[in-house]
């Protein structure tokens, strides 16, 4: 198991510690999902000490809806990695499924609501959407269950905002550039003549190329570029 002065870190996720009785078996042992009582901790410390490693249990327990209280849910370094002697193997224990009071999320932004749920150990069950001018964009309109009830999961209804007006870009090829620019600017578009090119048989100022091309969706305030004849 020794590689120079480094050691392969045992995978302490899944198997009961009481089943680990040698360095070789420890390399395949897992603790995740099993109780971490004092007796098992002593045995684990002893086995890790034989490998030149120390065990450190993080004081902060992590809520987990699937792993019971007091069971190992994570380790650092990860299983299969290589560590030098005297390094600690750190484990985190489960606080179990937290039964928290649902906070008031209505009126918050979706991001703020998600962070609050995560901090409270609650799961985001679903996000539904509406588009309305009656609420701020990206605001939580309602929640289920309501605030001050007890639940492990919360669903949100979020307003995405009313869709802005959009238009289909017209075909301006062959149209007088000045006249086209005047009409489009009157609709709120930003129009610029980006070049002029000699074109036999075509009067000066006629649109030869346009961007976006005809048929594209475009909204007010978006730029339109025209190239005209000279």
C-alpha positions as CSV (number, residue, x, y, z in Angstrom):
1,X,0.0,0.0,0.0
2,X,3.0,2.3,0.5
3,X,4.1,4.4,-2.4
4,X,7.3,6.1,-1.5
5,X,6.3,8.2,1.5
6,X,2.7,8.3,0.4
7,X,-0.2,6.0,1.2
8,X,-3.3,5.1,-0.7
9,X,-6.2,6.6,1.3
10,X,-8.8,4.1,2.4
11,X,-12.3,4.5,1.2
12,X,-14.3,5.0,4.4
13,X,-17.7,5.3,2.7
14,X,-20.2,2.4,3.1
15,X,-18.9,-0.6,5.2
16,X,-19.2,-0.9,9.0
17,X,-15.9,-0.1,10.7
18,X,-16.2,-3.2,12.8
19,X,-15.6,-5.3,9.6
20,X,-12.2,-3.6,9.0
21,X,-9.4,-5.6,10.6
22,X,-6.4,-5.0,8.4
23,X,-4.7,-2.4,6.2
24,X,-5.7,-4.3,3.0
25,X,-9.3,-4.6,4.0
26,X,-9.4,-0.9,5.0
27,X,-8.5,0.0,1.5
28,X,-11.9,-1.3,0.4
29,X,-13.9,-0.3,3.5
30,X,-16.7,2.2,3.4
31,X,-18.4,4.0,6.3
32,X,-21.1,6.0,4.5
33,X,-24.5,5.1,5.7
34,X,-23.3,3.4,8.9
35,X,-23.4,4.6,12.5
36,X,-20.4,6.4,13.8
37,X,-20.5,5.5,17.5
38,X,-17.6,5.9,20.0
39,X,-16.5,2.2,19.8
40,X,-16.3,2.3,16.0
41,X,-14.5,5.6,16.1
42,X,-11.8,4.0,18.4
43,X,-11.4,1.1,16.0
44,X,-11.2,3.3,13.0
45,X,-8.6,5.5,14.7
46,X,-6.5,2.4,15.4
47,X,-6.6,1.1,11.9
48,X,-5.9,4.6,10.4
49,X,-3.0,5.0,12.9
50,X,-1.5,1.8,11.6
51,X,-1.4,3.5,8.2
52,X,0.1,6.7,9.6
53,X,-3.2,8.6,9.2
54,X,-5.4,10.3,11.8
55,X,-9.2,10.5,12.0
56,X,-11.0,13.8,12.4
57,X,-14.7,14.1,12.8
58,X,-16.2,17.5,11.7
59,X,-18.3,19.0,14.5
60,X,-20.9,20.5,12.1
61,X,-23.3,17.8,11.0
62,X,-24.9,18.1,7.6
63,X,-28.7,17.6,7.0
64,X,-29.4,14.8,4.6
65,X,-32.9,13.5,3.7
66,X,-31.6,10.0,2.9
67,X,-28.9,9.2,5.5
68,X,-29.9,8.8,9.1
69,X,-28.6,10.8,12.0
70,X,-25.1,9.9,13.1
71,X,-24.1,8.1,9.9
72,X,-21.1,9.1,7.8
73,X,-22.0,11.0,4.6
74,X,-18.7,12.3,3.3
75,X,-14.9,11.9,3.7
76,X,-11.8,13.9,2.7
77,X,-9.5,12.9,1.1
78,X,-11.6,10.9,-1.3
79,X,-11.3,7.2,-1.5
80,X,-8.5,6.0,-3.8
81,X,-6.5,9.2,-3.5
82,X,-2.9,9.3,-2.2
83,X,-2.0,11.0,1.0
84,X,1.3,11.5,3.0
85,X,1.7,10.1,6.4
86,X,0.5,12.2,9.4
87,X,-2.4,13.5,7.3
88,X,-5.9,13.4,8.7
89,X,-8.9,11.6,7.2
90,X,-11.8,13.9,7.8
91,X,-15.4,12.7,7.9
92,X,-18.8,14.4,8.1
93,X,-21.8,13.0,9.9
94,X,-25.5,13.3,8.9
95,X,-27.9,15.4,10.9
96,X,-30.7,13.5,9.3
97,X,-33.7,14.9,7.5
98,X,-34.3,18.4,8.9
99,X,-37.9,19.1,9.7
100,X,-37.9,22.9,9.3
101,X,-40.5,25.5,9.3
102,X,-41.0,26.7,5.8
103,X,-39.9,30.4,5.5
104,X,-41.8,33.1,3.7
105,X,-40.4,33.2,0.1
106,X,-43.1,35.1,-1.7
107,X,-41.7,38.4,-3.0
108,X,-38.1,37.2,-3.0
109,X,-36.1,36.6,-6.2
110,X,-35.8,33.0,-7.3
111,X,-32.1,33.0,-6.5
112,X,-32.7,34.3,-2.9
113,X,-35.4,31.8,-2.4
114,X,-33.2,28.9,-3.5
115,X,-30.4,30.0,-1.2
116,X,-32.8,30.3,1.8
117,X,-34.1,26.8,1.2
118,X,-30.6,25.4,1.0
119,X,-29.6,27.2,4.2
120,X,-32.6,25.8,6.0
121,X,-32.0,22.3,4.7
122,X,-35.1,22.2,2.6
123,X,-35.4,20.8,-0.9
124,X,-36.7,22.7,-3.9
125,X,-39.4,20.4,-5.2
126,X,-40.3,22.3,-8.4
127,X,-40.3,25.7,-10.1
128,X,-43.3,26.7,-12.2
129,X,-43.4,29.9,-14.3
130,X,-45.9,32.6,-15.3
131,X,-45.5,35.8,-17.3
132,X,-47.2,38.8,-15.9
133,X,-46.8,42.5,-15.7
134,X,-48.4,42.5,-12.2
135,X,-45.3,41.2,-10.5
136,X,-41.6,42.0,-10.7
137,X,-39.6,39.9,-13.1
138,X,-37.9,36.8,-11.4
139,X,-40.0,37.3,-8.3
140,X,-41.6,34.4,-6.4
141,X,-45.3,34.8,-6.7
142,X,-46.4,31.9,-4.5
143,X,-45.1,28.9,-2.7
144,X,-46.4,25.5,-1.7
145,X,-46.6,24.7,1.2
146,X,-47.1,28.2,2.6
147,X,-44.8,29.9,5.1
148,X,-44.8,28.7,8.8
149,X,-45.8,25.2,7.9
150,X,-43.5,22.2,8.3
151,X,-42.2,20.4,5.3
152,X,-39.0,19.0,3.7
153,X,-39.9,20.2,0.2
154,X,-41.1,23.5,-1.2
155,X,-42.4,24.3,-4.7
156,X,-42.2,27.8,-6.1
157,X,-44.2,29.8,-8.7
158,X,-41.9,32.4,-10.4
159,X,-42.8,35.3,-12.6
160,X,-40.6,35.5,-15.7
161,X,-41.9,38.9,-16.7
162,X,-44.0,39.8,-19.7
163,X,-42.5,39.1,-23.0
164,X,-41.4,42.2,-24.8
165,X,-42.7,43.2,-28.2
166,X,-40.9,41.6,-31.1
167,X,-41.0,42.0,-34.9
168,X,-40.1,40.1,-38.0
169,X,-37.2,41.9,-39.8
170,X,-38.6,43.2,-43.1
171,X,-36.8,42.8,-46.4
172,X,-35.2,46.2,-47.1
173,X,-33.2,45.2,-50.2
174,X,-34.1,47.7,-52.9
175,X,-35.6,50.2,-50.5
176,X,-34.4,53.8,-50.1
177,X,-31.9,53.6,-47.2
178,X,-32.8,57.0,-45.7
179,X,-36.5,56.3,-45.8
180,X,-36.1,52.8,-44.2
181,X,-33.8,54.2,-41.5
182,X,-36.3,57.0,-40.6
183,X,-39.2,54.5,-40.2
184,X,-37.2,52.0,-38.2
185,X,-35.8,54.6,-35.8
186,X,-39.3,55.8,-35.3
187,X,-40.1,52.3,-34.0
188,X,-37.2,52.4,-31.5
189,X,-34.5,50.5,-33.5
190,X,-30.9,51.6,-33.8
191,X,-30.1,51.9,-37.5
192,X,-26.7,52.6,-39.0
193,X,-25.5,52.8,-42.5
194,X,-22.2,50.9,-42.3
195,X,-21.0,51.2,-45.9
196,X,-21.8,52.2,-49.5
197,X,-20.9,50.3,-52.6
198,X,-21.1,51.3,-56.3
199,X,-23.7,49.2,-58.1
200,X,-24.2,49.6,-61.8
201,X,-27.8,50.4,-62.7
202,X,-28.9,51.2,-59.1
203,X,-29.5,54.7,-57.9
204,X,-27.5,56.0,-54.9
205,X,-28.9,55.3,-51.5
206,X,-30.6,52.0,-52.2
207,X,-30.2,49.2,-49.6
208,X,-28.0,46.4,-51.0
209,X,-27.4,44.4,-47.8
210,X,-29.0,44.3,-44.3
211,X,-28.3,42.8,-41.0
212,X,-30.3,41.1,-39.5
213,X,-31.6,39.4,-42.6
214,X,-35.2,39.5,-43.6
215,X,-37.4,37.1,-41.5
216,X,-35.3,37.3,-38.3
217,X,-37.0,38.1,-35.0
218,X,-35.9,41.5,-33.7
219,X,-37.0,43.7,-30.7
220,X,-37.0,47.5,-30.2
221,X,-33.6,48.9,-29.3
222,X,-31.7,46.2,-31.2
223,X,-29.2,47.4,-33.9
224,X,-29.8,47.2,-37.6
225,X,-27.0,47.6,-40.1
226,X,-27.5,48.7,-43.7
227,X,-25.2,48.9,-46.7
228,X,-26.4,51.1,-49.5
229,X,-25.4,51.9,-53.1
230,X,-23.6,55.0,-54.2
